[in-house]
């Protein structure tokens, strides 16, 4: 398991526990692993709480916790197929989706990444998936070159960012499919012709269902 697989599995554990358990139940579940934090009964974010508990744990413990809460870990134990520029962009045997977003919307992007993974899709979120010691620009360019499609999370300020504009241009230039999720901002320019998914006030799980209908039409 490489660093990207490890991070993705931690995120999957964190989201699952956030949805299914109270903080007390999370502490009871994780107590046998001798994780610190058992004294806390209320936290501002159960997802971030679990991430903090697991971020320094070894892979063996993380895999065992995932198995205990009935997460399929087989995909995390497969080698990554990549080239020499980046060994941790895409999970093996997954459809590849680049999620274009502003840095302020990283939580929205990470939530979509989680639910897309549960639909057998590997999603790249730059603010989550690039390690500090990597050449971030090369990693982003590699992800853009090798993606199957792009999802743009459009919020106010999206079209003022040179990076998101370049990501959209890259996708259109490669004739890749673009799916737009709009939140208080309408698509502009060349992507204005695409029918956008309304993401305002909607759960990431529900947005993902609509994305999957576009990706895999009946």
Secondary structure, DSSP 8 states (H G I E B T S, - for coil): --HHHHHHHHHHHHHHHHHH--HHHHHHHHHTTT-S-TT----S-HHHHHHHHHTTS-HHHHHHHHHHTT---GGGGS----BTTBSSSS-TT-EEEEEE--GGGHHHHHHHHHHHHTTTEEEE-HHHHS-TTS-HHHHHHHHHHH-SEEEEEEETTGGG-HHHHHHHHHHHHTT-EEEEEEESS---GGGGGS--EE-TT--HHHHHHHHHHHHT--
